[in-house]
Amino acid sequence: MIDISKYEAMAKFNLPSEEAAEIRENVDRLLREFSAIQHVDTEGTEPLMTVLDTFNIMREDIPSKHISRDDLLENAPAQYDGYFQVPII
């Protein structure tokens, strides 16, 4: 059986013993059910990021024209010391 006390401490929970026992039983049941996956033969199987036939649809990261700070700040409604000035939140 799994000891959930360290998880209680990490989450700063103090579960009643009945709830802790129920959670322990559920976790143990899940671990038993998922243990079957350990016996699946994966020899020669390539790891996948996705099962879909997708490719990188993002554009290439190519540098483009640089805009100077002065040009950017020219349209700013407010600026201070070379930076955008925004309202205090």
C-alpha positions as CSV (number, residue, x, y, z in Angstrom):
1,M,0.0,0.0,0.0
2,I,1.1,3.5,-0.8
3,D,1.9,6.0,2.0
4,I,0.1,9.2,1.2
5,S,1.4,11.1,4.3
6,K,4.3,12.7,2.4
7,Y,1.7,13.9,-0.2
8,E,-0.4,15.3,2.5
9,A,2.6,17.2,3.9
10,M,3.5,18.6,0.5
11,A,-0.1,19.8,-0.2
12,K,-0.4,21.0,3.4
13,F,-3.5,18.8,3.9
14,N,-4.6,17.1,7.1
15,L,-7.0,14.4,5.9
16,P,-9.2,12.5,8.2
17,S,-8.2,8.9,8.5
18,E,-11.3,7.7,6.6
19,E,-10.5,9.9,3.6
20,A,-6.9,9.0,3.7
21,A,-7.8,5.3,3.6
22,E,-10.2,5.9,0.7
23,I,-7.6,7.8,-1.3
24,R,-4.9,5.1,-0.5
25,E,-7.3,2.4,-1.8
26,N,-8.0,4.4,-5.0
27,V,-4.4,5.0,-5.7
28,D,-3.5,1.4,-5.1
29,R,-6.3,0.3,-7.4
30,L,-5.0,2.7,-10.1
31,L,-1.5,1.5,-9.7
32,R,-2.6,-2.1,-10.1
33,E,-4.6,-1.3,-13.2
34,F,-1.8,0.6,-14.8
35,S,0.8,-2.0,-14.0
36,A,-0.4,-4.0,-17.0
37,I,1.2,-1.3,-19.2
38,Q,4.6,-2.4,-17.9
39,H,4.2,-5.7,-19.6
40,V,3.6,-4.4,-23.1
41,D,6.4,-5.2,-25.5
42,T,7.7,-2.0,-27.0
43,E,10.9,-3.4,-28.5
44,G,11.7,-1.7,-31.8
45,T,8.9,0.9,-31.4
46,E,10.0,4.5,-32.1
47,P,9.0,7.1,-29.5
48,L,6.2,9.5,-30.7
49,M,5.5,13.1,-29.8
50,T,2.1,12.7,-31.4
51,V,0.2,10.0,-33.3
52,L,-0.9,12.6,-35.9
53,D,1.0,13.2,-39.1
54,T,1.8,16.8,-38.3
55,F,4.9,18.9,-39.0
56,N,6.1,22.2,-37.8
57,I,3.7,24.8,-39.2
58,M,5.5,27.7,-37.7
59,R,7.4,30.1,-39.9
60,E,11.2,30.1,-39.9
61,D,12.7,32.4,-37.2
62,I,14.3,34.9,-39.6
63,P,15.4,38.3,-38.2
64,S,13.6,41.2,-39.8
65,K,13.9,44.9,-39.9
66,H,14.9,46.3,-36.5
67,I,12.8,49.2,-35.2
68,S,14.7,51.7,-33.0
69,R,13.6,52.5,-29.5
70,D,12.9,56.1,-30.5
71,D,10.6,55.1,-33.3
72,L,8.7,52.8,-31.0
73,L,8.4,55.4,-28.3
74,E,7.3,58.0,-30.8
75,N,3.8,56.6,-30.8
76,A,3.6,55.9,-27.1
77,P,0.9,57.8,-25.2
78,A,3.4,58.2,-22.3
79,Q,7.0,57.5,-21.8
80,Y,9.6,58.0,-19.1
81,D,13.4,57.7,-19.3
82,G,13.3,55.7,-22.6
83,Y,10.6,53.3,-21.6
84,F,6.8,53.0,-22.0
85,Q,5.0,54.5,-19.1
86,V,1.9,52.7,-18.0
87,P,-0.6,53.4,-15.2
88,I,0.2,51.9,-11.8
89,I,-1.9,48.8,-11.1
